């Protein structure tokens, strides 16, 4: 992405970064994951100096999943944003909710969730499945899923709420579940109502307090320049910006 507002996506066939004035809606997959050691940067990806890094394998597995679903492009914040440009980084962060909302699919990679294995119900029968998800089996990984460090990420809530479809993968890139199937666990873990998670209630119709309390960075259809290092003052500034656009005083309840 360059300073003129263009955004970079990975072409799944060529692995080259292609620039778009606007993201092509519903044509790309987007990745949500915890940053770990030796991630791949924008500069690294363009120079192809990253093939031996663990972060490169994560991106390639992500791209492979996108290709399985016949998508042409993929986007990951590690390598699709030129973080050496403060203006570009700030613009990308302010547009992040839209990036996730416009994606055809969002894949969440949970590196701390153990790989799945065949399971049975307590009576020895195989659990029924819906869309490949086991129903009725006691899976101890559900508690591990809820304890995943992914849920502690600052951007986790918007990356959970914004995408229309959300698929969670374990450390071996096996599908663990979708946002809809796991919505009860996610609600308990995050406090986000099931109605918002399953799409039956739009975020815009929720009270501002509901949207703002867990975190101060959900989407309010506003643009607020970032001031690095301001700490808690950012939330006060966010309140001021929101108040200029609404008469809903639940924010201060």
Beta strands, then each sheet from edge to edge (+ up, - down):
strand 1: 7-11
strand 2: 17-20
strand 3: 28-33
strand 4: 73-75
strand 5: 105-109
strand 6: 128-130
strand 7: 133-135
strand 8: 166-169
strand 9: 175-178
sheet 1: 2+ 1- 4+ 3+ 5+ 8+ 9-
sheet 2: 6+ 7-
end
